[in-house]
Every structure is written in structure tokens, then in C-alpha cells.
């Protein structure tokens, strides 16, 4: 799952294996809000398939990116 993901390429393979062992898969419905702007969060998300939109909701709402 993390093979070829640039942020993890510097990790030794043993560290990558330990990381993979701790990953859990979550599936989100189309249009679901995953993280709310300003909310505390300690989760790191990797998009395995599909896409995610990054939106600014405070101030003038707008789409910032699509990942």
C-alpha cells in the first residue's frame, strides 16, 4: 500500500513493514466529510483509491485542492 509513496521511500523496509502492520483501512462514502477544519485530529490518511477534495469552510468557502 505504501510502495511508491514518496513520503515513505526514505524509510528502511523494516520500518515500512512495521508501519504497514499498524495501518487500518477505512472506507468513506462519496461526499463524506473526513476531517473538519479546526477540529483536533491525530490521524494520518493515505488515499488508496478514489479522490478527496480539500475545502475551506471558514471565511469564504472554496475548494483548495483535489487529491
Protein Blocks (a to p, Z undefined) as FASTA:
>chain_A
ZZoiaklmmpcfklmmmmmmmpccddddehiafbdghiacfbdcddfbdcdddddfehja
ddfbdZZ
